[in-house]
């Protein structure tokens, strides 16, 4: 069986549904199954969160906490 072709076909069908749906539950489910459906900004935001979570922020003279930074990122994502 050609699993790569089957995956690509399923992804194309998911893209069609993703583009036509306004239901947040459906969108979240499709993004879980096919992470590449998340928009670029969302993926970047998630990667920044991972970097921040894995960085020792105490080594920097910062005016903001980790929580402040995450809150700012979340607001920017709206």
Secondary structure, 3 states (H helix, E strand, C coil): CCHHHHHHHHHHHHHHHHHHCCCHHHHHHHHHHCHHHCCHHHHHHHHHHHHHHCCCHHHCCCCCCHHHHHHHHHHHCC
